[in-house]
Amino acid sequence: STRAFPFLHFFPHQRNTMSAAAGEGGAMPPKTPKSKLEKESAQRLIVVLEKACLETVKAGNSYELLNCDDHAHILRKHKRDPAECRPDICHQMLLTLMDSPLSKSGKLQVYIHTENNILIEVSPHVRIPRTYKRFAGLMVQLLHKLKIRAANGPETLLKVIKNPIEAHLPASATRHGTSKTGDLVNIREWVATSVPQDRPIVFALGAMAHGKAEVDYVDKYLSFSSFPLSGSVAAGKLTCAFEEFWGIL
């Protein structure tokens, strides 16, 4: 139903399918926890990309993903800050996260929470398009169809799910955010000394150009560097720390 998302439009003639990621050498992707018990106790890093700019706009006879490069005239007309329209940040972060050995081992779950309060679940088996243009087209399809299926099977690779995000997070997981103003830590050392081996852990990462992704469900904010980091670099440092902690090569 589009009632919950009045700004969305459907395009029934477009195929909303994409390829699932295969393992090395054509092997099957790793298994991920399915039952509630498994989700509460499995070693997993759950990342929520907060305040992502994923918004469609009518451009001529089609819809496009709103961005500061291609739609500057629209942003000026509606007095929107171009820095708020950076879907490329979400693309870069997804590439870093989903391409990581952590993701390929089945120990990473990613959600996207957009600035417009749309919540998206990302399958661990999805292969994010390499180019921004293809990514933008995929996101337009997702926002209009509400799901993207695998081209070679029944699996749903991306789907819009019901808010709030807290309903999808394990009750046993500790929840952390990242911010330049958070407690400065060496993330590798912090993970090695602060993360329990038998529970999942949640990190909220800001997917916007500036500012702090302040959310109610986070217990504590951390800073990974004394220098400002891009979202992609922060995501990379986080996944590398957990790969080292869990012995993933």
CYANA upper distance limits for C-alpha pairs under 8 A (distance plus 0.5 A):
  2 THR  CA      6 PRO  CA      6.34
  2 THR  CA      8 LEU  CA      7.08
  2 THR  CA      9 HIS  CA      8.15
  8 LEU  CA    143 LEU  CA      7.16
  8 LEU  CA    144 HIS  CA      5.86
  9 HIS  CA    144 HIS  CA      5.73
  9 HIS  CA    145 LYS  CA      8.41
 10 PHE  CA    144 HIS  CA      5.57
 10 PHE  CA    145 LYS  CA      6.46
 11 PHE  CA    144 HIS  CA      7.61
 11 PHE  CA    145 LYS  CA      7.91
 14 GLN  CA    141 GLN  CA      8.48
 16 ASN  CA    141 GLN  CA      6.86
 16 ASN  CA    142 LEU  CA      8.00
 16 ASN  CA    145 LYS  CA      7.81
 16 ASN  CA    147 LYS  CA      7.88
 16 ASN  CA    148 ILE  CA      5.62
 16 ASN  CA    149 ARG  CA      6.79
 17 THR  CA    148 ILE  CA      5.86
 17 THR  CA    149 ARG  CA      5.13
 17 THR  CA    150 ALA  CA      5.71
 17 THR  CA    151 ALA  CA      5.36
 18 MET  CA    148 ILE  CA      7.44
 18 MET  CA    149 ARG  CA      6.87
 18 MET  CA    150 ALA  CA      5.53
 18 MET  CA    151 ALA  CA      5.55
 18 MET  CA    157 LEU  CA      8.44
 19 SER  CA    126 VAL  CA      7.67
 19 SER  CA    127 ARG  CA      7.19
 19 SER  CA    150 ALA  CA      5.95
 19 SER  CA    151 ALA  CA      5.99
 19 SER  CA    152 ASN  CA      7.44
 20 ALA  CA    125 HIS  CA      6.12
 20 ALA  CA    126 VAL  CA      5.35
 20 ALA  CA    127 ARG  CA      6.17
 20 ALA  CA    150 ALA  CA      6.31
 20 ALA  CA    151 ALA  CA      8.09
 20 ALA  CA    152 ASN  CA      8.24
 20 ALA  CA    157 LEU  CA      7.75
 21 ALA  CA     29 PRO  CA      7.66
 21 ALA  CA    125 HIS  CA      5.80
 21 ALA  CA    126 VAL  CA      5.90
 21 ALA  CA    127 ARG  CA      5.34
 22 ALA  CA     26 GLY  CA      6.09
 22 ALA  CA     27 ALA  CA      6.71
 22 ALA  CA     28 MET  CA      6.47
 22 ALA  CA     29 PRO  CA      6.22
 22 ALA  CA    125 HIS  CA      8.13
 23 GLY  CA     27 ALA  CA      5.04
 23 GLY  CA     28 MET  CA      6.00
 23 GLY  CA     29 PRO  CA      5.63
 23 GLY  CA     30 PRO  CA      8.32
 23 GLY  CA    104 LYS  CA      7.93
 29 PRO  CA    104 LYS  CA      7.68
 29 PRO  CA    106 GLY  CA      8.39
 29 PRO  CA    125 HIS  CA      7.02
 30 PRO  CA    104 LYS  CA      7.35
 30 PRO  CA    105 SER  CA      6.48
 30 PRO  CA    106 GLY  CA      5.84
 31 LYS  CA    106 GLY  CA      6.67
 32 THR  CA    106 GLY  CA      5.95
 32 THR  CA    107 LYS  CA      7.84
 32 THR  CA    124 PRO  CA      8.41
 33 PRO  CA     38 GLU  CA      5.77
 33 PRO  CA     39 LYS  CA      6.01
 33 PRO  CA     42 ALA  CA      7.46
 34 LYS  CA     38 GLU  CA      6.88
 34 LYS  CA     39 LYS  CA      7.15
 35 SER  CA     39 LYS  CA      6.75
 36 LYS  CA     40 GLU  CA      6.70
 37 LEU  CA     41 SER  CA      6.84
 38 GLU  CA     42 ALA  CA      5.95
 39 LYS  CA    170 PRO  CA      7.08
 39 LYS  CA    200 PRO  CA      8.15
 40 GLU  CA    170 PRO  CA      5.88
 40 GLU  CA    171 ALA  CA      7.47
 40 GLU  CA    172 SER  CA      6.44
 40 GLU  CA    173 ALA  CA      7.96
 40 GLU  CA    199 ARG  CA      6.96
 40 GLU  CA    200 PRO  CA      7.23
 41 SER  CA    172 SER  CA      8.23
 41 SER  CA    198 ASP  CA      6.07
 41 SER  CA    199 ARG  CA      5.23
 41 SER  CA    200 PRO  CA      7.01
 42 ALA  CA    198 ASP  CA      6.81
 42 ALA  CA    199 ARG  CA      6.34
 42 ALA  CA    200 PRO  CA      6.58
 43 GLN  CA    107 LYS  CA      6.88
 43 GLN  CA    197 GLN  CA      7.06
 43 GLN  CA    198 ASP  CA      6.52
 43 GLN  CA    199 ARG  CA      6.21
 43 GLN  CA    200 PRO  CA      5.75
 44 ARG  CA    107 LYS  CA      5.02
 44 ARG  CA    108 LEU  CA      6.09
 44 ARG  CA    109 GLN  CA      7.72
 44 ARG  CA    199 ARG  CA      7.83
 44 ARG  CA    200 PRO  CA      5.10
 44 ARG  CA    201 ILE  CA      6.98
 45 LEU  CA    107 LYS  CA      6.67
 45 LEU  CA    108 LEU  CA      5.45
 45 LEU  CA    109 GLN  CA      6.88
 45 LEU  CA    200 PRO  CA      6.40
 45 LEU  CA    201 ILE  CA      5.76
 45 LEU  CA    202 VAL  CA      6.55
 45 LEU  CA    203 PHE  CA      8.02
 45 LEU  CA    242 PHE  CA      8.30
 46 ILE  CA    108 LEU  CA      6.35
 46 ILE  CA    109 GLN  CA      5.22
 46 ILE  CA    110 VAL  CA      6.34
 46 ILE  CA    111 TYR  CA      8.31
 46 ILE  CA    200 PRO  CA      7.71
 46 ILE  CA    201 ILE  CA      6.59
 46 ILE  CA    202 VAL  CA      5.16
 46 ILE  CA    203 PHE  CA      6.75
 47 VAL  CA    108 LEU  CA      8.01
 47 VAL  CA    109 GLN  CA      6.75
 47 VAL  CA    110 VAL  CA      5.36
 47 VAL  CA    111 TYR  CA      6.81
 47 VAL  CA    202 VAL  CA      6.38
 47 VAL  CA    203 PHE  CA      5.45
 47 VAL  CA    204 ALA  CA      6.29
 47 VAL  CA    205 LEU  CA      7.51
 48 VAL  CA    110 VAL  CA      6.35
 48 VAL  CA    111 TYR  CA      5.22
 48 VAL  CA    112 ILE  CA      6.14
 48 VAL  CA    113 HIS  CA      7.36
 48 VAL  CA    202 VAL  CA      8.11
 48 VAL  CA    203 PHE  CA      6.82
 48 VAL  CA    204 ALA  CA      5.20
 48 VAL  CA    205 LEU  CA      6.62
 49 LEU  CA     90 CYS  CA      7.99
 49 LEU  CA    110 VAL  CA      8.01
 49 LEU  CA    111 TYR  CA      6.70
 49 LEU  CA    112 ILE  CA      5.21
 49 LEU  CA    113 HIS  CA      6.46
 49 LEU  CA    114 THR  CA      8.48
 49 LEU  CA    204 ALA  CA      6.57
 49 LEU  CA    205 LEU  CA      5.59
 49 LEU  CA    206 GLY  CA      6.31
 49 LEU  CA    207 ALA  CA      6.04
 50 GLU  CA    112 ILE  CA      6.82
 50 GLU  CA    113 HIS  CA      5.45
 50 GLU  CA    114 THR  CA      6.81
 50 GLU  CA    115 GLU  CA      8.11
 50 GLU  CA    204 ALA  CA      6.88
 50 GLU  CA    205 LEU  CA      6.41
 50 GLU  CA    206 GLY  CA      5.39
 50 GLU  CA    207 ALA  CA      6.09
 50 GLU  CA    208 MET  CA      8.31
 50 GLU  CA    213 ALA  CA      6.69
 51 LYS  CA    113 HIS  CA      6.41
 51 LYS  CA    114 THR  CA      5.21
 51 LYS  CA    115 GLU  CA      4.83
 51 LYS  CA    116 ASN  CA      8.44
 51 LYS  CA    206 GLY  CA      6.83
 51 LYS  CA    207 ALA  CA      6.34
 51 LYS  CA    208 MET  CA      6.68
 51 LYS  CA    213 ALA  CA      7.27
 52 ALA  CA     87 PRO  CA      7.28
 52 ALA  CA     89 ILE  CA      8.41
 52 ALA  CA     90 CYS  CA      6.64
 52 ALA  CA    112 ILE  CA      7.44
 52 ALA  CA    113 HIS  CA      6.72
 52 ALA  CA    114 THR  CA      4.82
 52 ALA  CA    115 GLU  CA      6.09
 52 ALA  CA    206 GLY  CA      7.97
 52 ALA  CA    207 ALA  CA      5.39
 52 ALA  CA    208 MET  CA      6.38
 53 CYS  CA     84 GLU  CA      7.38
 53 CYS  CA     85 CYS  CA      6.16
 53 CYS  CA     86 ARG  CA      6.44
 53 CYS  CA     87 PRO  CA      5.55
 53 CYS  CA     90 CYS  CA      8.05
 53 CYS  CA    114 THR  CA      6.33
 53 CYS  CA    115 GLU  CA      6.28
 53 CYS  CA    116 ASN  CA      8.42
 53 CYS  CA    207 ALA  CA      8.18
 53 CYS  CA    208 MET  CA      7.54
 54 LEU  CA     65 LEU  CA      7.19
 54 LEU  CA     66 LEU  CA      7.64
 54 LEU  CA     87 PRO  CA      6.30
 54 LEU  CA    114 THR  CA      6.72
 54 LEU  CA    115 GLU  CA      8.03
 54 LEU  CA    139 MET  CA      7.82
 55 GLU  CA     65 LEU  CA      6.25
 55 GLU  CA     66 LEU  CA      6.04
 55 GLU  CA    116 ASN  CA      8.26
 55 GLU  CA    140 VAL  CA      8.40
 55 GLU  CA    143 LEU  CA      8.42
 56 THR  CA     63 TYR  CA      6.72
 56 THR  CA     64 GLU  CA      5.96
 56 THR  CA     65 LEU  CA      5.10
 56 THR  CA     66 LEU  CA      5.94
 56 THR  CA    140 VAL  CA      6.73
 56 THR  CA    143 LEU  CA      8.14
 57 VAL  CA     63 TYR  CA      5.96
 57 VAL  CA     64 GLU  CA      5.92
 57 VAL  CA     65 LEU  CA      6.75
 57 VAL  CA     66 LEU  CA      6.16
 58 LYS  CA     62 SER  CA      6.43
 58 LYS  CA     63 TYR  CA      5.02
 58 LYS  CA     64 GLU  CA      6.92
 59 ALA  CA     63 TYR  CA      6.14
 59 ALA  CA     64 GLU  CA      6.96
 63 TYR  CA    140 VAL  CA      7.62
 64 GLU  CA    136 ALA  CA      7.75
 64 GLU  CA    137 GLY  CA      7.61
 64 GLU  CA    140 VAL  CA      6.88
 65 LEU  CA     87 PRO  CA      8.24
 65 LEU  CA    136 ALA  CA      6.10
 65 LEU  CA    137 GLY  CA      7.78
 65 LEU  CA    139 MET  CA      7.68
 65 LEU  CA    140 VAL  CA      6.53
 66 LEU  CA     70 ASP  CA      8.14
 66 LEU  CA     71 HIS  CA      7.02
 66 LEU  CA     85 CYS  CA      7.03
 66 LEU  CA     87 PRO  CA      8.13
 67 ASN  CA     71 HIS  CA      6.39
 67 ASN  CA     72 ALA  CA      8.26
 67 ASN  CA     82 PRO  CA      8.12
 67 ASN  CA     85 CYS  CA      5.38
 67 ASN  CA     86 ARG  CA      6.15
 67 ASN  CA     87 PRO  CA      6.90
 68 CYS  CA     72 ALA  CA      5.94
 68 CYS  CA     75 LEU  CA      8.03
 68 CYS  CA     82 PRO  CA      5.47
 68 CYS  CA     83 ALA  CA      7.63
 68 CYS  CA     85 CYS  CA      5.92
 68 CYS  CA     86 ARG  CA      6.97
 71 HIS  CA     75 LEU  CA      6.86
 72 ALA  CA     76 ARG  CA      6.68
 72 ALA  CA     82 PRO  CA      7.69
 73 HIS  CA     77 LYS  CA      6.64
 74 ILE  CA     78 HIS  CA      6.83
 75 LEU  CA     79 LYS  CA      6.27
 75 LEU  CA     80 ARG  CA      5.31
 75 LEU  CA     81 ASP  CA      7.45
 75 LEU  CA     82 PRO  CA      7.19
 76 ARG  CA     80 ARG  CA      6.67
 80 ARG  CA     84 GLU  CA      8.09
 81 ASP  CA     85 CYS  CA      7.87
 82 PRO  CA     86 ARG  CA      8.13
 83 ALA  CA    209 ALA  CA      6.62
 83 ALA  CA    210 HIS  CA      8.19
 84 GLU  CA    208 MET  CA      7.42
 84 GLU  CA    209 ALA  CA      7.43
 86 ARG  CA     90 CYS  CA      8.25
 86 ARG  CA    208 MET  CA      7.25
 86 ARG  CA    209 ALA  CA      7.43
 87 PRO  CA     91 HIS  CA      7.02
 88 ASP  CA     92 GLN  CA      6.63
 88 ASP  CA    132 TYR  CA      7.29
 89 ILE  CA     93 MET  CA      6.71
 89 ILE  CA    207 ALA  CA      6.46
 89 ILE  CA    208 MET  CA      7.06
 89 ILE  CA    209 ALA  CA      7.90
 89 ILE  CA    231 GLY  CA      7.42
 89 ILE  CA    232 SER  CA      7.95
 90 CYS  CA     94 LEU  CA      6.58
 90 CYS  CA    207 ALA  CA      6.00
 90 CYS  CA    208 MET  CA      8.20
 91 HIS  CA     95 LEU  CA      6.75
 91 HIS  CA    132 TYR  CA      7.48
 91 HIS  CA    135 PHE  CA      7.53
 92 GLN  CA     96 THR  CA      6.85
 92 GLN  CA    231 GLY  CA      8.47
 92 GLN  CA    232 SER  CA      6.33
 93 MET  CA     97 LEU  CA      6.61
 93 MET  CA    207 ALA  CA      8.05
 93 MET  CA    231 GLY  CA      6.66
 93 MET  CA    232 SER  CA      4.95
 93 MET  CA    235 ALA  CA      7.02
 94 LEU  CA     98 MET  CA      6.25
 94 LEU  CA    128 ILE  CA      7.52
 95 LEU  CA     99 ASP  CA      6.21
 95 LEU  CA    128 ILE  CA      6.72
 95 LEU  CA    130 ARG  CA      8.12
 96 THR  CA    100 SER  CA      6.76
 96 THR  CA    232 SER  CA      6.71
 96 THR  CA    235 ALA  CA      7.25
 96 THR  CA    236 GLY  CA      6.61
 97 LEU  CA    103 SER  CA      7.31
 97 LEU  CA    235 ALA  CA      6.97
 97 LEU  CA    236 GLY  CA      7.43
 97 LEU  CA    239 THR  CA      7.64
 98 MET  CA    103 SER  CA      5.99
 98 MET  CA    104 LYS  CA      7.97
 98 MET  CA    124 PRO  CA      7.76
 98 MET  CA    126 VAL  CA      8.21
 98 MET  CA    127 ARG  CA      7.73
 98 MET  CA    128 ILE  CA      7.76
 99 ASP  CA    103 SER  CA      7.21
 99 ASP  CA    104 LYS  CA      7.71
100 SER  CA    104 LYS  CA      6.96
100 SER  CA    239 THR  CA      7.55
101 PRO  CA    105 SER  CA      6.50
101 PRO  CA    243 GLU  CA      7.72
101 PRO  CA    248 ILE  CA      7.36
101 PRO  CA    249 LEU  CA      7.40
102 LEU  CA    106 GLY  CA      7.25
102 LEU  CA    107 LYS  CA      6.20
102 LEU  CA    108 LEU  CA      6.54
102 LEU  CA    239 THR  CA      6.87
102 LEU  CA    240 CYS  CA      8.35
102 LEU  CA    242 PHE  CA      7.92
102 LEU  CA    243 GLU  CA      6.27
102 LEU  CA    248 ILE  CA      7.33
103 SER  CA    107 LYS  CA      6.26
103 SER  CA    108 LEU  CA      5.28
103 SER  CA    109 GLN  CA      8.05
103 SER  CA    124 PRO  CA      6.99
104 LYS  CA    124 PRO  CA      8.17
105 SER  CA    248 ILE  CA      8.06
106 GLY  CA    124 PRO  CA      7.26
108 LEU  CA    124 PRO  CA      7.44
109 GLN  CA    122 VAL  CA      7.74
109 GLN  CA    123 SER  CA      7.87
109 GLN  CA    124 PRO  CA      6.74
110 VAL  CA    121 GLU  CA      7.13
110 VAL  CA    122 VAL  CA      5.99
110 VAL  CA    123 SER  CA      8.04
110 VAL  CA    124 PRO  CA      8.08
111 TYR  CA    119 LEU  CA      7.63
111 TYR  CA    120 ILE  CA      6.10
111 TYR  CA    121 GLU  CA      5.25
111 TYR  CA    122 VAL  CA      6.24
112 ILE  CA    118 ILE  CA      8.45
112 ILE  CA    119 LEU  CA      6.27
112 ILE  CA    120 ILE  CA      5.45
112 ILE  CA    121 GLU  CA      7.07
112 ILE  CA    122 VAL  CA      8.07
113 HIS  CA    117 ASN  CA      6.68
113 HIS  CA    118 ILE  CA      6.23
113 HIS  CA    119 LEU  CA      5.12
113 HIS  CA    120 ILE  CA      6.91
113 HIS  CA    165 ILE  CA      8.49
114 THR  CA    118 ILE  CA      5.70
114 THR  CA    119 LEU  CA      7.02
118 ILE  CA    160 VAL  CA      7.51
118 ILE  CA    161 ILE  CA      8.40
118 ILE  CA    163 ASN  CA      8.17
119 LEU  CA    160 VAL  CA      6.18
119 LEU  CA    161 ILE  CA      6.13
119 LEU  CA    162 LYS  CA      7.16
119 LEU  CA    163 ASN  CA      6.81
119 LEU  CA    164 PRO  CA      8.44
119 LEU  CA    165 ILE  CA      7.74
120 ILE  CA    158 LEU  CA      7.36
120 ILE  CA    159 LYS  CA      6.02
120 ILE  CA    160 VAL  CA      4.94
120 ILE  CA    161 ILE  CA      6.29
121 GLU  CA    158 LEU  CA      6.34
121 GLU  CA    159 LYS  CA      6.00
121 GLU  CA    160 VAL  CA      6.91
121 GLU  CA    161 ILE  CA      7.16
122 VAL  CA    126 VAL  CA      7.65
122 VAL  CA    157 LEU  CA      6.75
122 VAL  CA    158 LEU  CA      5.47
122 VAL  CA    159 LYS  CA      7.52
123 SER  CA    156 THR  CA      7.85
123 SER  CA    157 LEU  CA      5.35
123 SER  CA    158 LEU  CA      6.60
124 PRO  CA    157 LEU  CA      8.44
125 HIS  CA    157 LEU  CA      7.39
126 VAL  CA    157 LEU  CA      5.97
126 VAL  CA    158 LEU  CA      8.17
128 ILE  CA    135 PHE  CA      7.71
129 PRO  CA    134 ARG  CA      6.43
129 PRO  CA    135 PHE  CA      5.84
130 ARG  CA    134 ARG  CA      7.93
130 ARG  CA    135 PHE  CA      7.90
131 THR  CA    135 PHE  CA      6.78
132 TYR  CA    136 ALA  CA      6.45
133 LYS  CA    137 GLY  CA      6.86
134 ARG  CA    138 LEU  CA      6.73
135 PHE  CA    139 MET  CA      6.72
136 ALA  CA    140 VAL  CA      6.78
137 GLY  CA    141 GLN  CA      6.90
138 LEU  CA    142 LEU  CA      6.69
139 MET  CA    143 LEU  CA      6.58
140 VAL  CA    144 HIS  CA      6.76
141 GLN  CA    145 LYS  CA      6.25
141 GLN  CA    146 LEU  CA      8.18
141 GLN  CA    147 LYS  CA      8.49
141 GLN  CA    148 ILE  CA      8.09
142 LEU  CA    146 LEU  CA      5.47
142 LEU  CA    147 LYS  CA      5.79
142 LEU  CA    148 ILE  CA      6.48
142 LEU  CA    158 LEU  CA      7.77
142 LEU  CA    159 LYS  CA      7.52
142 LEU  CA    160 VAL  CA      8.17
143 LEU  CA    147 LYS  CA      8.28
143 LEU  CA    160 VAL  CA      8.16
146 LEU  CA    159 LYS  CA      6.11
146 LEU  CA    160 VAL  CA      5.62
147 LYS  CA    156 THR  CA      7.34
147 LYS  CA    157 LEU  CA      8.10
147 LYS  CA    158 LEU  CA      6.00
147 LYS  CA    159 LYS  CA      4.54
147 LYS  CA    160 VAL  CA      6.71
148 ILE  CA    156 THR  CA      6.36
148 ILE  CA    157 LEU  CA      6.22
148 ILE  CA    158 LEU  CA      5.57
148 ILE  CA    159 LYS  CA      6.78
149 ARG  CA    153 GLY  CA      8.28
149 ARG  CA    154 PRO  CA      7.19
149 ARG  CA    155 GLU  CA      6.34
149 ARG  CA    156 THR  CA      4.77
149 ARG  CA    157 LEU  CA      6.01
149 ARG  CA    158 LEU  CA      7.62
150 ALA  CA    154 PRO  CA      6.79
150 ALA  CA    155 GLU  CA      5.99
150 ALA  CA    156 THR  CA      6.52
150 ALA  CA    157 LEU  CA      6.64
163 ASN  CA    167 ALA  CA      7.83
164 PRO  CA    168 HIS  CA      8.21
165 ILE  CA    169 LEU  CA      7.22
166 GLU  CA    217 TYR  CA      7.37
169 LEU  CA    173 ALA  CA      7.88
169 LEU  CA    202 VAL  CA      8.25
170 PRO  CA    200 PRO  CA      7.86
172 SER  CA    199 ARG  CA      7.08
172 SER  CA    200 PRO  CA      7.69
173 ALA  CA    199 ARG  CA      6.72
173 ALA  CA    200 PRO  CA      5.62
173 ALA  CA    201 ILE  CA      5.25
173 ALA  CA    202 VAL  CA      6.81
174 THR  CA    200 PRO  CA      8.08
174 THR  CA    201 ILE  CA      5.76
174 THR  CA    202 VAL  CA      6.58
174 THR  CA    219 ASP  CA      8.00
175 ARG  CA    201 ILE  CA      6.79
175 ARG  CA    202 VAL  CA      5.12
175 ARG  CA    203 PHE  CA      6.43
175 ARG  CA    204 ALA  CA      8.26
175 ARG  CA    217 TYR  CA      7.47
175 ARG  CA    218 VAL  CA      5.52
175 ARG  CA    219 ASP  CA      6.09
175 ARG  CA    220 LYS  CA      7.62
176 HIS  CA    202 VAL  CA      6.56
176 HIS  CA    203 PHE  CA      5.31
176 HIS  CA    204 ALA  CA      6.78
176 HIS  CA    218 VAL  CA      5.61
176 HIS  CA    219 ASP  CA      6.25
176 HIS  CA    220 LYS  CA      5.56
176 HIS  CA    221 TYR  CA      6.15
176 HIS  CA    222 LEU  CA      7.71
177 GLY  CA    203 PHE  CA      5.89
177 GLY  CA    204 ALA  CA      5.13
177 GLY  CA    205 LEU  CA      6.77
177 GLY  CA    213 ALA  CA      8.18
177 GLY  CA    214 GLU  CA      8.41
177 GLY  CA    218 VAL  CA      6.43
177 GLY  CA    219 ASP  CA      8.22
177 GLY  CA    220 LYS  CA      6.70
177 GLY  CA    221 TYR  CA      4.98
177 GLY  CA    222 LEU  CA      6.67
178 THR  CA    182 GLY  CA      7.14
178 THR  CA    203 PHE  CA      8.02
178 THR  CA    204 ALA  CA      7.10
178 THR  CA    205 LEU  CA      6.35
178 THR  CA    206 GLY  CA      7.90
178 THR  CA    212 LYS  CA      8.36
178 THR  CA    213 ALA  CA      8.20
178 THR  CA    221 TYR  CA      5.68
178 THR  CA    222 LEU  CA      5.37
178 THR  CA    223 SER  CA      6.15
178 THR  CA    224 PHE  CA      8.16
179 SER  CA    212 LYS  CA      6.29
179 SER  CA    213 ALA  CA      7.98
179 SER  CA    221 TYR  CA      6.66
179 SER  CA    222 LEU  CA      6.50
179 SER  CA    223 SER  CA      5.84
180 LYS  CA    212 LYS  CA      8.33
180 LYS  CA    222 LEU  CA      8.20
180 LYS  CA    223 SER  CA      5.79
180 LYS  CA    224 PHE  CA      8.44
180 LYS  CA    225 SER  CA      8.23
180 LYS  CA    226 SER  CA      8.17
180 LYS  CA    227 PHE  CA      8.41
180 LYS  CA    228 PRO  CA      7.06
181 THR  CA    221 TYR  CA      8.40
181 THR  CA    222 LEU  CA      8.21
181 THR  CA    223 SER  CA      7.21
182 GLY  CA    220 LYS  CA      8.36
182 GLY  CA    221 TYR  CA      5.21
182 GLY  CA    222 LEU  CA      4.77
182 GLY  CA    223 SER  CA      5.38
183 ASP  CA    221 TYR  CA      6.97
183 ASP  CA    222 LEU  CA      5.16
183 ASP  CA    223 SER  CA      6.00
184 LEU  CA    222 LEU  CA      6.53
184 LEU  CA    223 SER  CA      5.08
184 LEU  CA    224 PHE  CA      6.57
184 LEU  CA    225 SER  CA      7.09
184 LEU  CA    226 SER  CA      7.63
185 VAL  CA    189 GLU  CA      8.28
185 VAL  CA    190 TRP  CA      6.98
185 VAL  CA    222 LEU  CA      7.33
185 VAL  CA    223 SER  CA      6.66
185 VAL  CA    224 PHE  CA      6.19
185 VAL  CA    225 SER  CA      7.80
186 ASN  CA    190 TRP  CA      6.50
186 ASN  CA    224 PHE  CA      6.74
186 ASN  CA    225 SER  CA      8.08
187 ILE  CA    191 VAL  CA      6.48
187 ILE  CA    224 PHE  CA      6.36
187 ILE  CA    237 LYS  CA      7.95
187 ILE  CA    238 LEU  CA      7.45
187 ILE  CA    241 ALA  CA      6.95
188 ARG  CA    192 ALA  CA      6.74
188 ARG  CA    240 CYS  CA      8.48
188 ARG  CA    241 ALA  CA      5.17
188 ARG  CA    242 PHE  CA      8.11
188 ARG  CA    244 GLU  CA      8.29
188 ARG  CA    245 PHE  CA      8.28
189 GLU  CA    193 THR  CA      6.75
190 TRP  CA    194 SER  CA      6.11
190 TRP  CA    195 VAL  CA      8.20
191 VAL  CA    195 VAL  CA      5.78
191 VAL  CA    241 ALA  CA      7.13
191 VAL  CA    242 PHE  CA      7.35
191 VAL  CA    245 PHE  CA      7.48
192 ALA  CA    245 PHE  CA      6.39
195 VAL  CA    201 ILE  CA      8.05
204 ALA  CA    213 ALA  CA      8.11
204 ALA  CA    218 VAL  CA      7.98
205 LEU  CA    213 ALA  CA      7.47
205 LEU  CA    231 GLY  CA      7.62
205 LEU  CA    234 ALA  CA      8.50
205 LEU  CA    235 ALA  CA      8.05
206 GLY  CA    212 LYS  CA      7.27
206 GLY  CA    213 ALA  CA      5.47
206 GLY  CA    231 GLY  CA      7.11
207 ALA  CA    231 GLY  CA      6.59
208 MET  CA    231 GLY  CA      8.26
224 PHE  CA    234 ALA  CA      7.64
224 PHE  CA    237 LYS  CA      8.36
225 SER  CA    229 LEU  CA      7.83
229 LEU  CA    233 VAL  CA      6.60
229 LEU  CA    234 ALA  CA      6.58
230 SER  CA    234 ALA  CA      6.79
231 GLY  CA    235 ALA  CA      6.62
232 SER  CA    236 GLY  CA      6.65
233 VAL  CA    237 LYS  CA      6.70
234 ALA  CA    238 LEU  CA      6.71
235 ALA  CA    239 THR  CA      6.73
236 GLY  CA    240 CYS  CA      6.57
237 LYS  CA    241 ALA  CA      6.71
238 LEU  CA    242 PHE  CA      7.04
239 THR  CA    243 GLU  CA      6.60
240 CYS  CA    244 GLU  CA      6.71
241 ALA  CA    245 PHE  CA      6.71
242 PHE  CA    246 TRP  CA      6.46
243 GLU  CA    247 GLY  CA      6.30
243 GLU  CA    248 ILE  CA      5.22
243 GLU  CA    249 LEU  CA      7.45
244 GLU  CA    248 ILE  CA      6.70
244 GLU  CA    249 LEU  CA      8.19
